[in-house]
Amino acid sequence: MSIDITTETESIVRDAINSGHFRSVDELIAYGVQAWREKQHVGGEPAALVNEGDAMIKIDGLWVHHGRAEPGTDWSGIVNDVREERIADILKEFR
């Protein structure tokens, strides 16, 4: 079988193998397929969209976006906002 992947994905795969996380491409793909299968059957039931066309699915009690971000989404800002929220939550525990 031949699989086409982007150069970015190829770099990620090479790094995962070179770092020792996986011994081969086959092992990495098998791990990924197993993880995908497990996510498809959460709690013994297939994960499904709440309503057909919904952009969110519920996995292990968490809502996960199942779609595409709007063009121009400020990912850096989103990551920073989430980071700040988490830091604030952690600091609350120490007060």
N, C-alpha and C positions, 0 to 999 in steps of 0.2 A: 504494500500500500504506500502511496506517496501522499504526503500532506504538505500543503503550502501554508507557510506562516510568514508573518511580517518580520523584518529584520529586528525590530524591537523585541518581539516575542522570542526570536531565536537567541538574542542576547540574554534574555531572562532565563531561558532554558540552559544555556551554556553556563551562566553564573551559578545556577542551582546545582548543576552537576559538578562544576569545578570546585565549589565550596564544600562538596561532600554531602549535601542534603539528599541527593539521589545518585545512584550508581550509573544510571543510563537514562536515555530518553524514554525507553519503554517503561521503566519504573516510574518516571515522572508522570507519563501519560496515564498509566494504570492508577496511580494515586489520584490524579485529577478526575478520572472517570468515576472512581469509587466515591470521592467527595461529592461529585455532581449527583450520583445516584442517591446518596444519603440525603442530600438537600431536596431531592424530588419526592422523598417519602418521609416527611417529618411526622413524628409521632405515629408511625405505622400507616399514615394516610398520605396520599399524594398531595404535595403542595399545589395549590391552584389559585387562580385569580379569584378575588372575592366576587366580582361580577365581571362578565366578559367585557373586555375593554378597559378594565381598571388598570392603573399604572402601579398599584401597590399589591403586594402579597404578604401574607402573615406567615412567618417562619419562627417556630419556637417562641411565640408570643411577641415577636418583634415585627414591625412593619418594614418591609424592604421595597425600595423603588424597583419596579420591573419595567423600565422603559429607557428613554433617552433624555439627556439633559438638553435644555434649550441652548441653541448656539450662543456663544459668548458668555456662558456660565462662568462666574468668577470662583473657580475651585479653590484658589488660594485663600480668598476671603471666607469661603465656607469652612475650610479646614481650620483657619485661624479662629473663627467664631466658635466652632465645636471645641477646639482646644481650650479656649478661654472659659467656656461653660464647664468643661470637665475640671479645669484647675479650680474654678470658683467652688464647684461641688466638693472637691477634695479638701479645700481650705476650710469649708464650713464644718467639716468633721473635727478639725483641730481647734475650733473656737469654742 
